[in-house]
């Protein structure tokens, strides 16, 4: 389990990434990347390679537009598994390596701003 911050002000979800590089292999373009940072307890130093990626213009937390890679992955939240889009972003200065935006939440979850650490409580209850 990796903790994440829910941000209803953000449209797109993002995950911390310090290495991302496009490579051409046998005439096809691939994106290679590593998620999380070496200091993170769940860091595996694993290079992930995909040909299913795009680039997206995103406004960062300071309101500055930047181009980021966007990938699709399977995530598990509250025992429910589904595909979600994540942009790869340098979140080294942020408290959470993962930010969950509105697009990931829409149609699946309701956000109660009075509650905190619900997934931790869910995990403990279902252990």
N, C-alpha and C positions, 0 to 999 in steps of 0.2 A: 504494500500500500504506500502511495506517495500522497502527501497532503497537497491540497490545491486551494487557491483562493477563488471564490465565486465573485465575479464582477459583472453585475447587470448593466453597468455603463459601457462595457466592452462588447462589441458584436462578436468578434472572433476569439477563440481560445488560443492560448500560446503555451509553448513549453521551452524551457531553457535549453539553449544549444550554443556551444562554443566553437564547433567545427561543422561546416557545411560546404560542400564543394561539388560542382557539376563536373561530370566526367563523361567522355565519349568512350564507349566500349563496343567494339564490333559494329560501329556505325550508328549506335543508339545512345541517346543521352540519358544519364542516370544522375541522381542526386545521392551523394554519400554524406551521412551526418551522424553525430553522436549527441545523445540527449543527456541532460543533467551535467554536473561538473564533477571533477575528480574528488572533491571534498564531500559530495553528497553520499549518504549511507546506501542509496540504491544505485549508485553509479556502477556500470559494468564495463566501461571502456570498449563498448561494442560499436563497430561501424555498421550502420544500417544503410542498405542500398535499395533504392526504389526508382522505377521509371514513372510512377504515378505521383507526380508532383506538379505544382504550378508556382507562379510568383504572384504576389498580391501586394497592392499598395495599402499600407496600414498606418493610421496615425498612432504614434506611441503615446505614452502617458504624459508627455510634455506637449502634445499637440503637433508634433513634427511628423510629416509624412515620410515613410521609408518603405523600401521594397523588401519583402520577406518571402522566403520559401514557404509553401503551404503543402502539408501532407495529410493523408487520411490514415487513421489508425483505429483499432478497436480499444475501447475503454470499458471499465466496469465501475459503475457508481450505484451504491445501495443494492448490490446484487443483480443489477440489470446491466447486460452487456450490449453495446451498440457502437456503431462507427461514428467518429467525430473528426472534424477538421481542426488541425492545429497549425499555427504559424510557428516557425522556428525563430527564436528571439534571444538576445542576450539579456537574461534576467538575473545576472550575477549580483546586482545591487538590490534586488527585490527580496522580500522575505520568503516568498513562495516560488518554487521553480516552475509551477504550473498555474495558469490562470484560466478559469472556465468562464467563457463568455455566453451571451444570450443565445447565440445560434445553437450551441450544444445543449442548452437547457430547454429551449422552446419545444413545447408539446410533450415534454417528458417529466419536468419537475416544476414545482412552485417554490418560490424563494420567500422565506419568512425571515425578515431582517432582524427579528427579535431573537432568533436562534443562532447558536454557534456550535461548531464541532459535531454536527449531526452525523456525519459519516463515521466518526470515531465511536460515537454512542451506538450507532447501528452495528458496527463490527463487534463491539463488546457484547451486545445483546444477542448476536447470532453466533458467537463463538462456542 
